[in-house]
Amino acid sequence: VGLASYAGEKAGGKLAELRSQAQKLADEMVARGEMNAEEAKRFVEDLMKQAQQPPTTDPATNTTSKEPRRIEILSEDEDKPTPSQSPQPSQQNVDRLREQVLKLQEELKRLQREQ
């Protein structure tokens, strides 16, 4: 009984640590704008559900989880002009975009310092 209790405490501690790390990762991704708060909450909940499930020993399941999921990319821009065919952006637009990038980089640095 003591060993089972100890194992339960250890597992609970690991789950709490996992939740904390997942929450930190989700918070970082929200701060970067890679996901919104709802997606972050769902991410943490899904990760915790997955962590609490018993491991499967099915070989078919193991092979699919070890390799990355295949993604098919469909190209819709075949009719669009290539960069050499499209008109060059004006210098004013380029300067404006550079300013926006600098402002966003400064904001990102500020947000990272606040954490």
N, C-alpha and C positions, 0 to 999 in steps of 0.2 A: 504494500500500500504506500509506503514511504517513497519508493522508487517511482511509482506512477504519479504521485503528487509532485515530486521533483521534476519529472519529465513534463508534466502539465505546466508548472511554473516556468520552466525553461522555454517551452513553446509559446506561452503567453508573452514572455519577454521578447522573444524574437519577432512575434507578430506586431507587438507595439513598436519595436524598433523599425520594422519594415514599413508600418503605417507612417511613422515619423519621416523616414527617408522619402517615401512616396509623396507625402504632403509637401516636403521641401522641394522636390523635383517639380511637382505640379505648380507650386507657387512661383518657382523660377520661370516656368514656361508661360504662366499667365503674365508675369512681369515683362517678359520678352514679347508678348503678343502672339505667341504660338498657339495658344488655346484660351478660351474664355473660362470664367469661373465655373460654369455648369459642366463644361467638358472636363475640367480639372477634378471636380467632385466625382464625376462618373469614372474617371481614370483611377482615382484612389480606391473607390468602392470596388471596381472590377478587379483591380490588383489584389485587394484583400480577399475577395471571393475566391480568386484563383489560388492564392496562398493557402487558404483553408481547405481546399479540396485535397483529398488523398491522392498521392501520386499514382498514375496508371502504369501498368507494366505491359500494355499492349504494344507490340513492336511497330505496328502501323502508325499508331499515334506518336510514338517517339521519333520516327523518321521525319514526319511532317513538322514537328515542333522544332527540330534541330536545324532545318534549313529555312532560309527566308521564304516568305510568301511570294509567289510569282505575281507580278503586276503587268498587265497588258496596257501599253500606251498607244492610244489611238491618235493619229495625227489629223487635226482639223485644219491646219494652216497650209495645206497644199495649194489652195487658191490664192493665198495671200502673197503679196510681192516679197521677194527676198530683200535683205537689207540693202543690197546694192541698187535695187530698183526703187526703194522707197526714198522719199525726199529727206535730205539731211535736216536735223533739227536746228533751229536757229541758236546762235551763241547765247542769246538771252534765256532761252529755255534751259539750256545746259547749265548756265550759271544758277538759275533758280533751283534746278534739281540738286546741284551741288550744295547750295545753301540748306535745302531741306535735309539732305543727308547729314550734313554737319550738325544741324539742330537735333536730329534724331539720335545721332551718336552721343551728343552731350547729354540728352535726356536719359539715354540708356546708362551712361556712366553715373549720372546722378541717382538713378533708381538703384543701381548696384551698390552704391555707397550707402544708401538708406537701409539696405537690408541688414 
